[in-house]
């Protein structure tokens, strides 16, 4: 029986390495299924899903992202407030969104369009804490899109205020 040549062995080893790498990357990129109550569902132009054609998140999954805090005043609260959450861009990047606009939808079906190329988009925060406490539905939670209103005048407009949707529970990427 003829022994495989060095080139044949090298090609076989390379093919095994590529298959192994592809399997590892796919496993790392998989979106885990929520184990708790789903608080946010994202569908539309996305690459990663965990429930049918959507990406569903419970609070633990959202807390797992790098947290960002804004200390800012709002038109809905009195005095300075501290909001903690995940940047909307980080959340969308994690599921491979490929759209130019999102529709953010609240529990009461209020909906607002947010263009992803708008110069205020980078400031959009999906907040889950207000002043160190998880927000309840009664307190505009559990998720509220907030902007750093005090940091720049561009965040203090009727357009941005209208995008500050509370009781956020759905996003569609268009």
Secondary structure, DSSP 8 states (H G I E B T S, - for coil): -----HHHHHHHHHHHHHHHHHHHHHHHH-----SS-EEEEEEES-S--SBTTEEEEEHHHHHTS--EEEEE--SSSSS-EEEEEEEHHHHHHHTT---SEEEEEETT--EEEEETTSTTGGG-EEEEEETTEE--GGGT-S-EEE--GGG-GGGSSHHHHHH--BSEEEEEE-
